[in-house]
Amino acid sequence: MDEETPATTLNLYRRLAFGRKHLFGHDNPDQAATYFVINPVPQKHSAQWRPVFYRGDNPKYAEPDSPSKPIARALRTTMWNSFQIQLGDGVSEVLENKARVKKRKGYERAQKMRRFFCMGEKPPKEPLEDPQEVQGLVIVFKMSRSRFLGRRLKWKLGGEEYQWKGTRRFGTGPFKRAKGFSHDLKLVDKNNKVIATFEKDRWASYKRSEKLGRPPNKKRQFLGTLRWSSAPDASDVEVLEHIRSHPDSKDAPKLNKKLTKDLNLQGPHSGNIVKESIAFTCWIAVEAEHRLRYKILDLIEEVAESFGE
């Protein structure tokens, strides 16, 4: 088990337009990012939303001595109210198996077309491999809103309950009696102990990207800062022990079979599963608020157009 923990402060940056790539990095652009998120179709329907969370920097420019490994992926519902997250070192093996199946189906489809045109079969350019048994850790947990369009996102990992919720700031001067407004996010446990906070840059959408001009991230746009305020009550080792000794079978029927069919609770995990789950759920919470804001505007526009007809 790798006990080395990531830095207590990470900056969230948007790497590509439309939010197709994000990264948790540092102020110094020469320092490698800690986590990286690839989401090829961020703004479409829920069936096409398939983000992959990497431990390491941009996998496109990953070096052999410091590879970037996929360790999580997620599914969501239509209105961003519920998320199912698959986490662990075995996620990379799951994605490799999907690529093997896709490659074999593509080859068989091509041979079928060749037979249709009375052409002989052509051997594959590379050997076709069968899916392999997943060896690394693969767990699945659910994160959902406590109420429709609310800010609170509750999730449970290793017997510990967490929730992302808004941070309310009170007014000053003549507005000091006002209830205030909620903009940033904080992660609390069941005892309301603050584990982490995320401070948004509310003007991020109006700022230009920072152009670095070199790989792995040629430009980036600052979105906010993730800070770990205190350590959770359960350590990384305790969480893994609880996961392996207490399989949460009662929630299995509620989870998507696409994620649960590769469960491997006894597999090894080389990172800090608590820190990784916090970072990934933080990105989901921030992305959900950003996308849901525009989705509501689209729905209002459609309703107005229907009344106008």
Secondary structure, 3 states (H helix, E strand, C coil): CCCCCCCCEEEEEECCHHHCEEEEECCCCCCCCCEEEECCCCCCCHHHCCCEEEECCCHHHCECCECCEEEEEEEECCCCCEEEEEECCCHHHHHHHHHHHHHHHHHHHHHHHHHHCCCCCCCCCCCCCCCCCCCCCEEEEEEEECCCCCCCEEEEECCEEEEEEEEEECCCHHHCCCCCEEEEEEEEECCCCEEEEEEECCCHHHCCCEECCCCCCCEEEEEEEEEECCCCCCCHHHHHHHHHHCCCHHHHHHCCHHHHCCCECCCCCCCCHHHHHHHHHHHHHHHHHHHHHHHHHHHHHHHHHHHHC
